[in-house]
C-alpha cells in the first residue's frame, strides 16, 4: 500500500496512510518541508515566528498547538486576553482569531502580520477587505479535512436526541427517583430540515440516514456530486451522490416551505449579511407546532426575541443550541429557564480528534511560513 509522509512534531517523517486527510493535504511539500525544518533545527535558527491566539476561550487550541511545536524554539505561541489584542498584534506574524473581532483599525496595527486564520471555519469576525488592503492573507481550516464538520454533526445529533428524549425532565426524574418517565420520542420516522448543506450539513445527513429519517436540505446552489471527503473511517452510503443523502433539495426561497414540513430544523449556515437573523418570527411561525430547532452554526442566525416568544407560546417544541447571541452565554438568560431548551458552550467542533488535527495544521503553517515555503492545509478567502 502506498504511504505518504507527514512531518511530526519531533521533525521526523511519519508514515501515514493515504486515507488520512491531513497527510493528503500536506504531501504536496512534505519532502522539502522536512528537509527545510531539519535544517532550521540543526542550525539553531535565531529568527522567531510568533503566533497569536486571541483570548482565553477554547484553550485546547493554543495548548495543543504549543505541544505540537514544543521542539521548535523558533516558533513562539502566545495567547493574549481579548482586550490586549489591539496593543499586542503588531508583534505577531500569524493571528488565530477564535472569537476576536478584527476590524480595520485593529488590522492596521498588524504591521508584521502575514496570515490571519481561524481555528476552524468561521471568519465572520474578520474584515477581509481590510486585511487584503494590508497585504495579509486570510484563511480557514476546511471542516471536511479537519474533523470539525464530523464533530459538529455528531453534536447536532446529540442535541436532537436530548430534546426528543427530554433530557432536563430525565434529570428531574432521576433526582426524584421516578422510573419509566418521561415518555420521549424517537428520531425514527422524523423529517429533518438541514438549512445549509455545506460540509457540516453533508456529514450530518450521512449520520442521520441510519436513523430512518427523511432529509430536506437547502443551499444556494447544488452541484451534481458531493465534495470528496478524505476522513479516515468515514461513514459511507451506497453512493457518494447528494441524491442518496437528501430526499428533497431546495434553495433559499424554499426555507419556509421546508420548515413547515420538518419535525426538526438544524441551522448549519454560515453567518453573513444575508443570513443574520434568518430564523425570525416569520420562519418560526412557518414551522410545525411543536417542532424542534437546533443551531450548531452561529448564534446570530437566530432572532433572539422571536425564539423567546415562540418558546413562551409553546409553538416551538424545543431548542438545542451550541452557539448563542453573545458568548459566553448568560446563565441567567430567560431562555434557559424553559425545560425544553438545551445549551452547550460552543463545543460542537471541540473534540480531541478535530483539535489535534487543527493544531497540526496551525503548527505546520507556522513552520512553513518560517521556512518561506507555500502554505498548505488551509483555505484562503482572499
Buried (B, 14 or more C-beta within 10 A) or exposed (E): EEEBBBBBBEBEBEEBEBEBBBBBBBBEBBEEBBEBBBEBBEEEBEEEBBBBBBBEBBEBBBBBBBBBBEEBEBBBBEBBEBEEBBEBBEBBBBBBBBBBEBEEEBBBBBEEBBBBBBBBBBBBBBBBEBBBEBEBBBBBBBBBBBBBBBBBBBBBBBBBBBBBBBBBBBEEBEEEEEEEEBEBBEBEEBBBBBBBBBBBBBBBBBBBBEBEBBBBBBBEEBEEEBBEBBBBEBBEEEEBEBEBBBBBBBEBEBBEBBBEBBBBBBBBBBBEEEBBBBBBBEBBBBBBEEBBBBBBBBBBBBBBEBBBBBBEEEBBBBBBBBBBBEEEBEEEBEBBEBEBBBBBEBBBBBBEBBBBBBBBBBBBBBBBBBBEBEBBBBBEBB
